[in-house]
């Protein structure tokens, strides 16, 4: 899984800590999300998308190999 | 449970654990069981070191208004508890196989230490693993 969290965070000038506080998770979790090392719940994905003014599909990109 | 109450609970549990283990180690030393006492003392030092890092990190997060736990930490905790339970069964079975060569207290301490260690190790490995779902 790839994510665009880092790019969008930079666009809105948000730090990992600020984003984490907005969505109610630990800063480390945002780090794991950015690297694509953690598959978030729908609720968390929706929260991240809302804070970054984007859609879940735009932020979380799944390739075919990720879905097998 | 609020983050502050959770932190206070964690702090209290940690202190109780350290005080209990210290008391137990001193008692074993006084009884002359220096092998198990030394083993416990080493575990105690590692435990205090890890707990200090853990509590300090959570205290800083609490001051910044960050949550102590989130969905990822809950998942890691659940998976590690599951693995630790599975490993613990084999630790107790192994101890049971060698029970003739062990004192009752030693077997109990080894089993409990094994359980704690397997949980710590499971948590460490799962927390570092990628793609947790």
Backbone of each chain as ProteinMPNN parsed JSONL, in Angstrom:
{"seq_chain_A": "XXXXXXXXXXXXXXXXXXXXXXXXXXXXXXXXXXXXXXXXXXXXXXXXXXXXXXXXXXXXXXXXXXXX", "coords_chain_A": {"N_chain_A": [[0.836, -1.2, 0.0], [0.488, 2.213, -0.829], [0.792, 5.583, 0.266], [-0.432, 8.991, 0.239], [-0.078, 10.66, 2.267], [2.112, 12.075, 3.342], [2.763, 13.956, 1.338], [0.372, 15.44, 1.2], [0.235, 16.363, 3.772], [2.401, 18.035, 3.85], [1.517, 19.909, 2.044], [-0.554, 21.14, 3.44], [0.897, 22.126, 5.466], [1.313, 20.69, 7.877], [2.493, 19.055, 10.79], [3.638, 15.733, 11.685], [2.897, 15.272, 14.278], [0.866, 17.164, 14.693], [-1.075, 16.286, 12.884], [-1.545, 13.779, 13.949], [-2.679, 14.464, 16.389], [-5.005, 15.692, 15.513], [-6.428, 13.569, 14.35], [-6.538, 11.823, 16.42], [-4.635, 9.815, 17.119], [-1.474, 8.13, 17.901], [1.751, 9.677, 17.293], [3.576, 7.964, 16.129], [1.978, 6.16, 14.785], [1.055, 7.645, 12.624], [3.44, 7.894, 11.285], [3.914, 5.18, 10.58], [1.724, 4.859, 8.913], [2.312, 6.646, 6.832], [4.504, 5.42, 5.698], [3.303, 3.258, 4.684], [3.158, 1.013, 6.174], [1.181, 0.212, 7.815], [-2.13, -0.86, 7.882], [-4.874, 1.069, 8.054], [-7.954, 1.346, 10.017], [-11.264, 1.699, 8.61], [-12.471, 3.868, 9.77], [-10.347, 5.417, 10.794], [-8.985, 5.941, 8.415], [-10.91, 7.468, 7.115], [-11.019, 9.657, 8.815], [-8.419, 10.723, 8.523], [-8.524, 11.377, 5.826], [-10.493, 13.328, 5.877], [-9.319, 15.358, 7.449], [-7.204, 16.022, 5.803], [-8.486, 17.112, 3.669], [-9.336, 15.467, 1.495], [-9.996, 12.475, -0.465], [-10.47, 9.03, 0.55], [-9.618, 7.241, -1.405], [-7.837, 8.741, -2.844], [-5.806, 9.161, -1.05], [-4.99, 6.654, 0.077], [-3.437, 4.248, -1.678], [-3.944, 1.318, -3.261], [-2.27, -1.354, -4.756], [-2.64, -4.0, -7.206], [-1.246, -6.214, -6.26], [-1.313, -5.79, -3.547], [-3.803, -6.497, -2.834], [-4.125, -9.19, -3.055]], "CA_chain_A": [[0.0, 0.0, 0.0], [1.188, 3.498, -0.837], [-0.085, 6.67, 0.719], [-0.016, 10.353, -0.119], [-0.234, 11.458, 3.496], [3.258, 12.975, 3.512], [2.615, 15.067, 0.389], [-0.761, 16.288, 1.592], [0.598, 16.988, 5.058], [3.299, 19.137, 3.493], [0.694, 20.924, 1.375], [-1.295, 21.882, 4.465], [1.858, 22.57, 6.472], [1.018, 20.008, 9.135], [3.522, 18.11, 11.234], [3.064, 14.415, 12.049], [2.301, 15.419, 15.61], [-0.398, 17.896, 14.55], [-2.033, 15.397, 12.222], [-1.882, 12.732, 14.921], [-3.586, 15.061, 17.374], [-6.285, 15.946, 14.836], [-7.182, 12.327, 14.119], [-6.612, 11.094, 17.688], [-3.746, 8.652, 17.225], [-0.101, 8.455, 18.298], [2.557, 10.171, 16.182], [4.202, 6.802, 15.487], [0.989, 5.558, 13.88], [1.087, 8.444, 11.398], [4.686, 7.484, 10.617], [3.675, 3.862, 9.962], [0.763, 5.069, 7.811], [3.014, 7.313, 5.728], [5.383, 4.445, 5.038], [2.471, 2.172, 4.163], [3.409, -0.167, 7.0], [0.019, -0.093, 8.653], [-3.435, -0.719, 7.228], [-5.767, 1.657, 9.062], [-9.378, 1.001, 9.964], [-12.017, 2.628, 7.749], [-12.743, 5.067, 10.556], [-9.122, 6.231, 10.827], [-8.734, 6.388, 7.041], [-11.863, 8.549, 6.836], [-10.605, 10.824, 9.608], [-7.226, 11.278, 7.878], [-8.982, 11.984, 4.57], [-11.238, 14.547, 6.191], [-8.371, 16.39, 7.91], [-6.368, 16.434, 4.664], [-9.397, 17.579, 2.601], [-9.161, 14.589, 0.345], [-10.797, 11.248, -0.34], [-9.67, 7.873, 0.956], [-9.017, 6.662, -2.619], [-6.693, 9.572, -3.243], [-4.726, 9.057, -0.053], [-4.502, 5.275, 0.212], [-3.404, 3.634, -3.011], [-3.686, -0.119, -3.232], [-1.98, -1.984, -6.043], [-3.244, -5.336, -7.299], [-0.507, -7.155, -5.398], [-1.698, -5.556, -2.144], [-5.143, -7.026, -2.577], [-4.178, -10.655, -3.208]], "C_chain_A": [[0.874, 1.255, 0.0], [0.22, 4.566, -0.314], [0.47, 8.027, 0.293], [-0.09, 11.277, 1.097], [0.88, 12.498, 3.623], [3.133, 14.212, 2.599], [1.507, 16.033, 0.826], [-0.491, 17.03, 2.899], [1.487, 18.204, 4.794], [2.511, 20.282, 2.856], [-0.048, 21.789, 2.401], [-0.409, 22.314, 5.632], [1.581, 21.982, 7.86], [2.189, 19.1, 9.514], [2.829, 16.775, 11.541], [2.314, 14.517, 13.366], [0.94, 16.11, 15.523], [-1.472, 17.025, 13.914], [-2.509, 14.311, 13.186], [-2.895, 13.248, 15.934], [-4.974, 15.284, 16.768], [-7.111, 14.672, 14.691], [-7.237, 11.423, 15.358], [-5.814, 9.81, 17.739], [-2.36, 9.104, 17.672], [0.698, 8.897, 17.059], [3.183, 9.017, 15.397], [3.263, 6.17, 14.462], [0.945, 6.32, 12.558], [2.336, 8.083, 10.585], [4.521, 6.154, 9.895], [2.728, 3.996, 8.765], [1.461, 5.667, 6.596], [3.897, 6.343, 4.945], [4.602, 3.279, 4.42], [2.658, 0.885, 4.941], [2.242, -0.542, 7.901], [-1.264, 0.137, 7.867], [-4.432, -0.171, 8.241], [-7.188, 1.125, 8.954], [-10.058, 2.028, 9.056], [-12.228, 3.969, 8.449], [-11.524, 5.998, 10.558], [-8.812, 6.783, 9.436], [-9.648, 7.567, 6.691], [-11.474, 9.827, 7.575], [-9.419, 11.526, 8.96], [-7.637, 12.011, 6.605], [-9.693, 13.303, 4.827], [-10.294, 15.68, 6.606], [-7.538, 16.915, 6.739], [-7.199, 16.873, 3.447], [-9.273, 16.753, 1.327], [-10.08, 13.378, 0.495], [-9.872, 10.089, 0.025], [-8.937, 7.271, -0.242], [-7.783, 7.44, -3.067], [-5.504, 9.375, -2.307], [-4.127, 7.654, 0.006], [-4.594, 4.564, -1.133], [-3.02, 2.154, -2.891], [-3.387, -0.626, -4.641], [-2.59, -3.39, -6.036], [-2.571, -6.33, -6.349], [-0.869, -6.986, -3.92], [-3.015, -6.233, -1.8], [-5.243, -8.538, -2.742], [-3.848, -11.335, -1.895]], "O_chain_A": [[1.862, 1.344, 0.728], [-0.998, 4.449, -0.444], [1.662, 8.184, 0.027], [-0.155, 12.499, 0.97], [0.627, 13.653, 3.966], [3.363, 15.345, 3.023], [1.676, 17.252, 0.823], [-0.929, 18.163, 3.097], [1.344, 19.251, 5.425], [2.793, 21.458, 3.09], [-0.154, 23.005, 2.247], [-0.897, 22.803, 6.652], [1.611, 22.685, 8.87], [2.795, 18.46, 8.655], [1.604, 16.702, 11.642], [1.246, 13.932, 13.545], [-0.016, 15.705, 16.184], [-2.625, 17.022, 14.345], [-3.69, 13.97, 13.239], [-3.847, 12.553, 16.288], [-5.989, 15.086, 17.435], [-8.327, 14.681, 14.882], [-7.901, 10.387, 15.348], [-6.254, 8.825, 18.33], [-2.098, 10.3, 17.807], [0.364, 8.537, 15.93], [3.307, 9.076, 14.174], [3.697, 5.704, 13.409], [0.813, 5.714, 11.495], [2.287, 7.982, 9.359], [4.933, 6.009, 8.743], [2.905, 3.337, 7.74], [1.226, 5.241, 5.465], [4.022, 6.424, 3.723], [5.166, 2.431, 3.729], [2.36, -0.201, 4.444], [2.319, -1.508, 8.661], [-1.458, 1.193, 7.264], [-4.798, -0.868, 9.187], [-7.576, 0.535, 7.946], [-9.5, 3.088, 8.771], [-12.175, 5.035, 7.836], [-11.65, 7.205, 10.351], [-8.425, 7.943, 9.292], [-9.221, 8.533, 6.058], [-11.584, 10.929, 7.039], [-9.393, 12.751, 8.851], [-7.168, 13.116, 6.333], [-9.518, 14.272, 4.088], [-10.451, 16.82, 6.167], [-7.206, 18.099, 6.685], [-6.677, 16.988, 2.338], [-9.124, 17.291, 0.23], [-10.84, 13.274, 1.458], [-8.658, 10.159, -0.165], [-7.789, 6.843, -0.125], [-6.823, 6.876, -3.592], [-4.348, 9.419, -2.729], [-2.907, 7.488, -0.013], [-5.682, 4.315, -1.652], [-1.914, 1.81, -2.473], [-4.135, -0.371, -5.586], [-3.001, -3.896, -4.992], [-3.226, -7.165, -5.725], [-0.747, -7.926, -3.135], [-3.307, -6.507, -0.636], [-6.323, -9.109, -2.587], [-3.841, -12.563, -1.821]]}, "seq_chain_B": "XXXXXXXXXXXXXXXXXXXXXXXXXXXXXXXXXXXXXXXXXXXXXXXXXXXXXXXXXXXXXXXXXXXXXXXXXXXXXXXXXXXXXXXXXXXXXXXXXXXXXXXXXXXXXXXXXXXXXXXXXXXXXXXXXXXXX", "coords_chain_B": {"N_chain_B": [[-11.754, 5.154, 30.034], [-9.825, 7.925, 31.013], [-6.908, 9.539, 29.53], [-5.148, 10.48, 31.473], [-5.893, 9.085, 33.805], [-5.345, 6.519, 32.928], [-2.588, 6.658, 32.631], [-1.839, 7.073, 35.305], [-2.7, 4.641, 36.375], [-1.004, 2.878, 35.002], [1.463, 3.729, 35.981], [1.188, 3.158, 38.733], [0.865, 0.361, 38.63], [3.349, -0.351, 37.545], [5.093, 0.499, 39.588], [4.242, -1.18, 41.672], [4.921, -3.649, 40.591], [7.72, -3.445, 40.408], [8.417, -3.023, 43.117], [7.411, -5.385, 44.248], [8.921, -7.354, 42.893], [11.482, -6.619, 43.744], [11.319, -7.08, 46.508], [10.877, -9.849, 46.475], [13.26, -10.72, 45.293], [15.166, -9.931, 47.21], [14.311, -11.494, 49.362], [14.824, -14.059, 48.322], [17.609, -13.944, 48.094], [18.317, -13.759, 50.798], [17.45, -16.228, 51.629], [19.288, -17.792, 50.484], [19.156, -18.67, 47.888], [20.798, -17.992, 45.489], [21.135, -18.19, 42.693], [18.63, -18.058, 41.282], [17.861, -15.658, 42.369], [19.773, -13.903, 41.33], [19.138, -14.081, 38.644], [16.6, -12.97, 38.722], [17.296, -10.42, 39.554], [18.716, -9.388, 37.388], [16.661, -9.381, 35.509], [15.038, -7.541, 36.755], [16.545, -5.173, 36.589], [16.58, -4.771, 33.809], [13.856, -4.523, 33.437], [13.256, -2.184, 34.933], [14.683, -0.306, 33.463], [13.36, -0.453, 30.931], [10.752, 0.212, 31.708], [11.122, 2.818, 32.63], [11.751, 4.219, 30.255], [9.383, 3.736, 28.825], [7.383, 4.895, 30.517], [8.257, 7.541, 30.651], [8.031, 8.36, 28.002], [5.253, 8.157, 27.649], [4.442, 10.027, 29.511], [5.386, 12.413, 28.426], [3.851, 12.458, 26.083], [1.343, 12.681, 27.214], [1.476, 15.211, 28.351], [1.562, 16.711, 26.045], [-0.92, 16.345, 25.115], [-1.486, 14.137, 23.596], [-2.834, 10.909, 22.651], [-2.445, 7.974, 24.753], [-2.795, 5.419, 23.862], [-3.794, 3.921, 20.731], [-5.66, 2.755, 17.83], [-3.764, 1.16, 16.549], [-1.881, 0.47, 18.551], [-3.561, -0.984, 20.184], [-4.168, -3.16, 18.535], [-1.613, -4.288, 18.239], [-1.152, -4.999, 20.889], [-3.163, -6.922, 21.281], [-2.505, -8.949, 19.413], [0.079, -9.613, 20.333], [-0.5, -10.556, 22.884], [-1.946, -12.827, 22.244], [-0.029, -14.42, 20.868], [1.839, -14.668, 22.927], [0.417, -16.152, 24.816], [0.154, -18.577, 23.486], [2.877, -19.321, 23.234], [3.515, -19.458, 25.927], [2.134, -21.723, 26.791], [3.734, -23.804, 25.815], [6.06, -23.242, 27.194], [5.295, -23.796, 29.855], [4.698, -26.492, 29.533], [7.226, -27.503, 28.941], [8.545, -26.946, 31.343], [7.061, -28.581, 32.966], [7.869, -31.041, 32.018], [10.45, -31.159, 33.006], [10.115, -31.116, 35.73], [11.006, -32.703, 37.793], [13.613, -32.072, 38.27], [13.571, -29.565, 39.239], [12.976, -27.131, 41.817], [9.901, -26.363, 43.492], [9.352, -23.567, 43.775], [11.263, -22.48, 42.043], [10.446, -23.481, 39.583], [8.013, -22.216, 39.334], [8.809, -19.511, 39.247], [10.406, -19.532, 36.954], [8.486, -20.186, 35.027], [6.721, -17.992, 35.197], [8.461, -15.893, 34.573], [9.136, -16.685, 32.011], [6.681, -16.406, 30.749], [6.314, -13.617, 30.943], [8.528, -12.747, 29.52], [8.044, -13.891, 26.99], [5.797, -12.471, 26.284], [6.813, -9.86, 26.181], [8.712, -10.129, 24.145], [7.101, -10.937, 21.985], [5.523, -8.664, 21.729], [7.488, -6.776, 21.058], [8.425, -7.757, 18.564], [6.075, -7.829, 16.993], [5.301, -5.18, 17.077], [7.237, -4.022, 15.518], [6.76, -5.121, 13.098], [5.58, -5.054, 9.668], [2.584, -4.01, 7.95], [0.388, -4.555, 9.678], [-2.894, -5.618, 10.363]], "CA_chain_B": [[-10.74, 5.667, 30.973], [-9.108, 9.058, 30.415], [-5.471, 9.303, 29.355], [-4.463, 10.752, 32.744], [-6.156, 7.946, 34.699], [-4.63, 5.368, 32.383], [-1.176, 6.84, 32.965], [-1.694, 6.837, 36.755], [-2.823, 3.187, 36.572], [0.232, 2.257, 34.506], [2.53, 4.095, 36.921], [0.956, 2.396, 39.959], [1.162, -1.052, 38.337], [4.79, -0.47, 37.368], [5.711, 0.598, 40.908], [3.918, -2.415, 42.406], [5.712, -4.718, 39.982], [9.128, -3.266, 40.792], [8.525, -3.247, 44.568], [7.186, -6.818, 44.465], [10.079, -8.125, 42.421], [12.62, -6.304, 44.617], [11.082, -7.799, 47.761], [11.053, -11.268, 46.19], [14.692, -10.942, 45.046], [15.865, -9.836, 48.507], [13.924, -12.689, 50.129], [15.556, -15.214, 47.771], [19.019, -13.785, 48.475], [18.424, -14.08, 52.232], [17.236, -17.676, 51.778], [20.463, -18.46, 49.92], [18.927, -19.112, 46.506], [21.417, -16.87, 44.762], [21.026, -18.343, 41.24], [17.343, -17.491, 40.845], [17.86, -14.251, 42.795], [20.573, -13.151, 40.349], [18.32, -14.054, 37.429], [15.536, -11.989, 38.969], [17.896, -9.093, 39.662], [19.001, -8.958, 36.005], [15.347, -9.073, 34.922], [14.571, -6.318, 37.408], [17.287, -4.034, 36.016], [16.06, -4.574, 32.442], [12.47, -4.063, 33.603], [13.266, -0.774, 35.374], [15.164, 0.463, 32.3], [12.306, -0.388, 29.929], [9.607, 0.933, 32.274], [11.458, 4.24, 32.684], [11.581, 4.742, 28.89], [7.956, 3.63, 28.522], [6.607, 5.873, 31.275], [8.706, 8.886, 30.278], [7.43, 8.622, 26.687], [3.825, 8.379, 27.838], [4.265, 11.271, 30.259], [5.584, 13.502, 27.445], [2.668, 12.449, 25.214], [0.217, 13.165, 28.017], [1.643, 16.661, 28.486], [1.265, 17.31, 24.743], [-2.323, 16.077, 24.789], [-1.577, 13.013, 22.653], [-3.358, 9.708, 23.31], [-1.455, 6.952, 25.147], [-3.002, 4.287, 22.966], [-4.704, 4.131, 19.598], [-6.078, 1.463, 17.264], [-2.598, 0.331, 16.229], [-1.326, -0.088, 19.788], [-4.514, -2.009, 20.646], [-3.982, -4.355, 17.69], [-0.319, -4.885, 18.605], [-1.331, -5.619, 22.208], [-3.992, -8.132, 21.136], [-1.721, -9.979, 18.719], [1.186, -10.08, 21.176], [-1.075, -11.357, 23.969], [-2.295, -14.118, 21.644], [1.201, -15.184, 20.639], [2.457, -14.96, 24.224], [-0.372, -17.225, 25.414], [0.528, -19.793, 22.76], [4.26, -19.673, 23.614], [3.501, -19.794, 27.355], [1.698, -23.115, 26.947], [4.895, -24.661, 25.585], [7.009, -23.011, 28.297], [4.816, -24.555, 31.008], [4.84, -27.928, 29.222], [8.653, -27.816, 29.086], [8.824, -26.946, 32.786], [6.405, -29.789, 33.489], [8.715, -32.193, 31.644], [11.658, -31.173, 33.838], [9.739, -30.738, 37.095], [11.748, -33.512, 38.77], [14.911, -31.445, 38.523], [13.368, -28.177, 39.687], [12.218, -26.871, 43.039], [8.576, -25.82, 43.176], [9.464, -22.099, 43.618], [12.054, -22.184, 40.836], [9.601, -23.777, 38.421], [7.011, -21.137, 39.265], [9.488, -18.273, 38.807], [10.796, -19.722, 35.547], [7.268, -20.127, 34.221], [6.219, -16.607, 35.163], [9.43, -15.096, 33.807], [8.978, -17.099, 30.613], [5.451, -15.777, 30.244], [6.565, -12.179, 30.794], [9.512, -12.586, 28.441], [7.403, -14.202, 25.705], [4.916, -11.35, 25.958], [7.668, -8.733, 25.791], [9.321, -10.439, 22.843], [6.021, -10.896, 20.978], [5.151, -7.254, 21.539], [8.597, -6.117, 20.354], [8.476, -8.199, 17.166], [4.854, -7.427, 16.281], [5.311, -3.716, 16.972], [8.15, -3.647, 14.435], [6.376, -5.75, 11.832], [4.841, -4.208, 8.74], [1.301, -4.506, 7.44], [-0.558, -5.049, 10.698], [-4.269, -5.312, 9.956]], "C_chain_B": [[-9.958, 6.801, 30.309], [-7.61, 8.768, 30.365], [-4.714, 9.488, 30.666], [-4.638, 9.577, 33.715], [-5.408, 6.701, 34.247], [-3.146, 5.445, 32.737], [-0.933, 6.57, 34.451], [-1.777, 5.344, 37.055], [-1.546, 2.468, 36.146], [1.387, 2.502, 35.464], [2.415, 3.271, 38.206], [1.315, 0.923, 39.752], [2.663, -1.282, 38.216], [5.507, -0.442, 38.713], [5.479, -0.673, 41.732], [4.765, -3.584, 41.911], [7.17, -4.652, 40.44], [9.319, -3.554, 42.283], [8.383, -4.738, 44.881], [8.388, -7.654, 44.066], [11.307, -7.87, 43.285], [12.512, -7.088, 45.928], [11.375, -9.293, 47.584], [12.541, -11.604, 46.003], [15.469, -10.923, 46.357], [15.575, -11.072, 49.36], [14.701, -13.915, 49.654], [17.031, -15.158, 48.131], [19.233, -14.193, 49.932], [18.253, -15.573, 52.492], [18.394, -18.487, 51.191], [20.302, -18.974, 48.516], [19.49, -18.05, 45.552], [21.271, -16.97, 43.244], [19.75, -17.683, 40.706], [17.282, -16.002, 41.197], [18.645, -13.386, 41.808], [19.796, -12.999, 39.048], [17.219, -12.989, 37.549], [16.08, -10.57, 38.994], [18.193, -8.531, 38.266], [17.691, -8.55, 35.318], [14.819, -7.747, 35.458], [15.246, -5.079, 36.817], [16.754, -3.709, 34.619], [14.644, -3.989, 32.505], [12.419, -2.584, 33.982], [13.683, 0.131, 34.215], [14.048, 0.657, 31.268], [11.103, 0.427, 30.43], [9.862, 2.432, 32.32], [11.254, 4.878, 31.307], [10.098, 4.826, 28.539], [7.142, 4.732, 29.213], [6.977, 7.308, 30.901], [8.056, 9.315, 28.946], [5.938, 8.955, 26.84], [3.551, 9.681, 28.587], [4.397, 12.476, 29.314], [4.366, 13.618, 26.53], [1.459, 13.041, 25.936], [0.272, 14.681, 28.16], [1.289, 17.388, 27.182], [-0.189, 17.091, 24.308], [-2.509, 14.97, 23.768], [-2.144, 11.788, 23.38], [-2.253, 8.707, 23.655], [-1.568, 5.752, 24.218], [-3.912, 4.665, 21.81], [-5.019, 2.769, 19.003], [-4.891, 0.56, 16.95], [-2.024, -0.31, 17.496], [-2.244, -1.177, 20.344], [-4.34, -3.3, 19.855], [-2.682, -5.068, 18.062], [-0.45, -5.63, 19.93], [-2.117, -6.928, 22.104], [-3.205, -9.272, 20.489], [-0.623, -10.531, 19.638], [0.668, -10.919, 22.34], [-1.424, -12.758, 23.465], [-1.072, -14.997, 21.445], [1.835, -15.609, 21.966], [1.726, -16.104, 24.922], [0.034, -18.573, 24.809], [1.932, -20.264, 23.181], [4.303, -20.134, 25.076], [3.077, -21.242, 27.598], [2.879, -24.069, 26.812], [5.949, -24.476, 26.671], [6.59, -23.836, 29.522], [4.935, -26.062, 30.778], [6.292, -28.367, 29.394], [9.032, -27.896, 30.565], [8.249, -28.204, 33.435], [7.25, -31.037, 33.2], [9.925, -32.326, 32.565], [11.354, -30.892, 35.319], [10.494, -31.506, 38.177], [13.046, -32.832, 39.198], [14.792, -30.025, 39.078], [12.614, -28.126, 41.015], [10.888, -26.256, 42.621], [8.639, -24.315, 42.884], [10.187, -21.728, 42.326], [11.222, -22.391, 39.571], [8.578, -22.669, 38.208], [7.636, -19.853, 38.734], [9.871, -18.376, 37.331], [9.594, -19.594, 34.618], [6.759, -18.706, 34.068], [7.16, -15.705, 34.366], [9.32, -15.402, 32.321], [7.759, -16.456, 29.982], [5.677, -14.29, 29.975], [7.501, -11.916, 29.611], [8.87, -12.837, 27.075], [6.457, -13.077, 25.294], [5.718, -10.145, 25.471], [8.245, -8.916, 24.399], [8.273, -10.37, 21.724], [5.661, -9.452, 20.672], [6.212, -6.536, 20.707], [8.587, -6.466, 18.864], [7.245, -7.73, 16.379], [4.821, -5.913, 16.084], [6.209, -3.235, 15.829], [7.701, -4.176, 13.07], [5.537, -4.804, 10.972], [3.497, -4.845, 8.381], [0.37, -5.098, 8.472], [-1.975, -4.652, 10.274], [-5.235, -5.487, 11.118]], "O_chain_B": [[-9.485, 6.658, 29.182], [-7.108, 7.88, 31.054], [-3.763, 8.76, 30.95], [-3.685, 9.132, 34.356], [-4.904, 5.929, 35.063], [-2.525, 4.444, 33.094], [0.048, 5.924, 34.818], [-1.024, 4.832, 37.883], [-1.067, 1.568, 36.836], [2.19, 1.608, 35.728], [3.411, 2.751, 38.708], [1.982, 0.314, 40.589], [3.191, -2.276, 38.715], [6.407, -1.243, 38.964], [6.386, -1.174, 42.397], [5.257, -4.395, 42.695], [7.769, -5.662, 40.808], [10.264, -4.241, 42.67], [9.142, -5.286, 45.681], [8.818, -8.544, 44.8], [12.091, -8.786, 43.537], [13.485, -7.68, 46.394], [12.027, -9.917, 48.421], [13.022, -12.628, 46.487], [16.32, -11.779, 46.597], [16.472, -11.625, 49.996], [15.178, -14.711, 50.463], [17.642, -16.182, 48.436], [20.2, -14.881, 50.261], [18.821, -16.122, 53.436], [18.473, -19.702, 51.374], [21.194, -19.64, 47.99], [18.744, -17.317, 44.902], [21.281, -15.944, 42.563], [19.798, -16.857, 39.794], [16.736, -15.193, 40.447], [18.234, -12.271, 41.489], [19.792, -11.934, 38.43], [16.952, -12.227, 36.62], [15.432, -9.634, 38.526], [17.955, -7.354, 37.997], [17.619, -7.523, 34.643], [14.239, -6.944, 34.728], [14.594, -4.062, 36.577], [16.508, -2.55, 34.283], [14.286, -3.093, 31.741], [11.633, -1.821, 33.42], [13.107, 1.2, 34.012], [13.812, 1.767, 30.792], [10.517, 1.218, 29.691], [8.955, 3.23, 32.083], [10.656, 5.949, 31.2], [9.619, 5.839, 28.029], [6.326, 5.407, 28.585], [6.113, 8.182, 30.842], [7.603, 10.448, 28.786], [5.435, 9.905, 26.241], [2.554, 10.356, 28.33], [3.623, 13.43, 29.394], [3.902, 14.719, 26.235], [0.67, 13.791, 25.362], [-0.756, 15.355, 28.099], [0.792, 18.514, 27.197], [-0.623, 17.588, 23.269], [-3.565, 14.868, 23.143], [-1.958, 11.645, 24.588], [-1.253, 8.603, 22.944], [-0.565, 5.147, 23.837], [-4.697, 5.609, 21.9], [-4.689, 1.741, 19.594], [-4.99, -0.662, 17.066], [-1.717, -1.502, 17.505], [-1.775, -2.168, 20.904], [-4.361, -4.394, 20.42], [-2.649, -6.292, 18.186], [0.062, -6.738, 20.087], [-1.781, -7.917, 22.755], [-3.238, -10.41, 20.957], [-0.415, -11.742, 19.717], [1.316, -11.886, 22.743], [-1.222, -13.748, 24.167], [-1.076, -16.174, 21.806], [2.301, -16.739, 22.118], [2.364, -16.941, 25.558], [0.229, -19.562, 25.516], [2.147, -21.447, 23.447], [5.023, -21.07, 25.422], [3.594, -21.906, 28.496], [3.018, -25.017, 27.586], [6.648, -25.422, 27.033], [7.421, -24.491, 30.15], [5.234, -26.817, 31.703], [6.568, -29.447, 29.917], [9.752, -28.804, 30.982], [8.856, -28.805, 34.322], [7.336, -31.955, 34.016], [10.375, -33.43, 32.87], [12.239, -30.478, 36.068], [10.616, -31.05, 39.314], [13.511, -32.992, 40.327], [15.797, -29.37, 39.352], [11.745, -28.951, 41.296], [10.766, -25.698, 41.53], [8.073, -23.837, 41.901], [9.793, -20.805, 41.614], [11.278, -21.602, 38.628], [8.311, -22.242, 37.084], [7.061, -19.186, 37.874], [9.687, -17.433, 36.561], [9.677, -18.974, 33.558], [6.412, -18.266, 32.972], [6.717, -14.863, 33.585], [9.4, -14.507, 31.48], [7.795, -16.017, 28.832], [5.29, -13.767, 28.929], [7.293, -10.997, 28.82], [9.114, -12.098, 26.121], [6.327, -12.765, 24.111], [5.36, -9.496, 24.488], [8.266, -7.992, 23.587], [8.528, -9.816, 20.654], [5.512, -9.065, 19.513], [5.894, -5.791, 19.78], [8.723, -5.59, 18.01], [7.364, -7.289, 15.237], [4.369, -5.424, 15.048], [5.973, -2.177, 15.246], [8.192, -3.741, 12.028], [4.882, -3.891, 11.472], [3.311, -6.057, 8.498], [-0.362, -6.043, 8.179], [-2.225, -3.512, 9.882], [-6.437, -5.272, 10.958]]}, "name": "protein", "num_of_chains": 2, "seq": "XXXXXXXXXXXXXXXXXXXXXXXXXXXXXXXXXXXXXXXXXXXXXXXXXXXXXXXXXXXXXXXXXXXXXXXXXXXXXXXXXXXXXXXXXXXXXXXXXXXXXXXXXXXXXXXXXXXXXXXXXXXXXXXXXXXXXXXXXXXXXXXXXXXXXXXXXXXXXXXXXXXXXXXXXXXXXXXXXXXXXXXXXXXXXXXXXXXXXXXXX"}
